[in-house]
Amino acid sequence: KAGVTQTPRYLIKTRGQQVTLSCSPISGHRSVSWYQQTPGQGLQFLFEYFSETQRNKGNFPGRFSGRQFSNSRSEMNVSTLELGDSALYLCASSPPTSFQNIQYFGAGTRLSVL
Amino acid sequence: AQRVTQPEKLLSVFKGAPVELKCNYSYSGSPELFWYVQYSRQRLQLLLRHISRESIKGFTADLNKGETSFHLKKPFAQEEDSAMYYCASYNFNKFYFGSGTKLNVKP
């Protein structure tokens, strides 16, 4: 099976712009979670989608949003970018089994805001 | 709110020495605990989970509910163990990750 695929791998944006990141989960996985990874804060949970519905949400401002499509692919959007949004954004999918609490991570999208 | 604390940002040991990476969690309900590892230039991946009670790559972790800890241990560290380690809890349908500990095993 192909792993979790995130595109693009790298992004450079300027303050005030918006950005969309994409995540394709492992085939058969219906849960997709997004995380922000920074050196000082570690991994911070953004939100989780399951069957096209946001099931959980972390403590991020409304500028961060997401959605999930019927094929389980997910997108994350960040509007009005700020310098502090520079980070590695990780996507993870989980299987619909008793192991559903295991997260399989993508390689991430590194966002740099100038 | 749930919290997972990894007090050490960096842990350096010599090859063959025992290693213990600390993890404490804030108690609420019955969280499921995990250790994830990220080797250089690789993806973050699951190392072990407490309900499996297994040893992976020589690592074990015991859940201590009294101390709300889930420390990761290995009796003899190897150079290939050098990586970033994250402790995580799953509770109330959410994952909570610690800030990570970088393990450096010196030759």
Interface residues (C-beta under 8 A of the other chain):
Chain A: G3 S33 Y35 G40 Q41 G42 L43 Q44 F45 E48 R55 N56 G58 L90 A92 N101 I102 Q103 Y104 F105 G106 A107 G108
Chain B: Q6 E32 F34 Y36 R43 L44 Q45 L46 R49 Y86 A88 Y90 N93 K94 F95 Y96 F97 G98 S99 G100
